[in-house]
Amino acid sequence: MAGRTAGWPAWLREHVWEIRFRRYVTLLLAVVLVAAGVWGGMTLAQGDRSCAPGVERPDGSDECVGVSTTAYDFGQRQLTDVIRAIDRENDSVASRARVTVAVFQPFSAADNDTLRELQGAYLAQYEANHHESGQTPAVRLVLANPGADNAHWRETVDALARMTQGPDPLRAVTGIGSSTDTNQQAVRELTRRGIPVIGTSITADDLANGRHGKDPFPGLARVAPTNTDLARALTSSARILADRAYLVYDKPGDPYTRTLRQSFERLLKGSPYQPSAFHPPQDRTQEGTTANTFRNITFNICDTPHTTDTILFAGRHTQLRQFINALGRRGCLDRRFTVLTGDEGSYLTSDRQLETSALGHNLTVRYTALAHFDAWTDNPPARGGSRADAQTLTKLLAQARHEPVGPIGGTPRDGGQLTVAYDATRLAVKGIRQATPDGSRLPTLADVGDVWPQLRGSLRVYGASGWLCLDNHGNPYDKAVPIVELTPAGGSKFVHLAWPEGRPPKGDCLPPA
């Protein structure tokens, strides 16, 4: 380059060529630096998938999943207050001997039931840490999110397994609210790894131990009765005659609908009619084309003899709503029918697509709730639960409207999901503390999983939903079942309590041989 300008005057080389050359070099360096910055930023953005401590976006997904140990609310504003309350409570017991209990729910697709689940778990945590005479260990709650459709349950289970070690070790997982295939897989893997699990509102018989005498989920305890027990409670409360009832069911079904159908089929043994099947979308929260199927099924129902007055429905809540809407437009409005179904009916109290006018056309819809605020208020039975146990929760709810307990969000009308979540966490706490040997600060995982069958008799949990007396397989024996009816106003009303054994358990609350 010097050779090319050697014959140029000095002033020309300095003021024209070299200045221009320096500008070119500077411009080139600037371009390189900007490009490097952009590339580096993109690389960092792609590499940093975290949303909060313990929570991140898996490859190929924008959903934040994992186990949160902070006040992170997964972008769900309706959960913010109760998650902040949990975070405050966790901080308040940081200096005490404590264990961790995880709430396993699809928080990134939060609905009212998820909110109620958290509210109930938190109130049980607060009670355990403040109202139980200094019993130990204290309880820390964390939020385990497997994703909106539970697609990331494996990663979440892996994270929970890692938390079984450390200063505040995980000792139980509660939540598991729906009887789905993915939840079944998650429970199977958690219990395979020796992590105790307490199901809140899972009712499927094949998501329980004791079926055919086998325990496929060692360390699983449940608050809710199985579908078989719910169907038995229905039978004890409403006389169901095989020749006067008609079955409508989900085909091929999922764990909930399949076992509910099987329970209903046992009740209808000898029925003169073949049941009617419908085929919902794989994602049963979607509408699909089943509304048209139900319109056709109403013709079959109207064709039955006038003595037929009961319809047993084994399906999820979206399809139940479609079916009720179709019945409201049936051709035989002059005939009276009663629809009986499982606890999925509770979702319809907040479903704006339900045509409540159908309930004014000689149609009654009743379902087996898992809990209800009114179940123990007026003339409760002498056994199986009590008004005082239920009032303990309602008093906590009143305190939670403001500090230091709350706020935790609004209060539900019937309180079903909140109550069973509260009882499930109380069951977890009771098991953890009963499994802690004298002189020890913390129990082992194995000891917690082994203690469930001992929580009966005088060691029962006096739940707000009724007594929890666990059998040898971790299932509640003769648990109280509220029968609830949908109202034309869009809500629900408590009808009465029913029992799988036809009557409340004996005072000793010991499952028979």
Salt bridges, closest charged atoms under 4 A:
GLU89 OE1 - HIS130 NE2 2.93
GLU127 OE1 - ARG426 NE 3.25
GLU132 OE1 - ARG433 NH1 2.66
GLU155 OE2 - HIS152 ND1 3.01
ASP158 OD1 - ARG193 NH2 2.57
ASP168 OD2 - ARG98 NH2 3.02
GLU189 OE2 - ARG192 NH2 2.70
GLU189 OE2 - ARG193 NE 2.85
ASP206 OD2 - ARG258 NH2 3.33
ASP215 OD1 - HIS473 ND1 2.73
ASP229 OD1 - ARG232 NH1 3.01
ASP250 OD2 - ARG284 NE 2.60
ASP254 OD2 - ARG316 NE 2.89
GLU265 OE2 - ARG261 NE 2.86
GLU287 OE2 - ARG321 NH2 2.82
ASP309 OD2 - ARG244 NH2 2.71
GLU344 OE2 - ARG316 NH1 2.83
GLU344 OE1 - HIS317 ND1 2.80
ASP351 OD2 - ARG321 NE 3.06
GLU355 OE1 - ARG329 NH1 2.54
ASP374 OD2 - HIS372 ND1 3.93
GLU485 OE1 - ARG366 NE 2.82
GLU485 OE2 - LYS493 NZ 3.88
GLU501 OE2 - ARG232 NH2 3.07
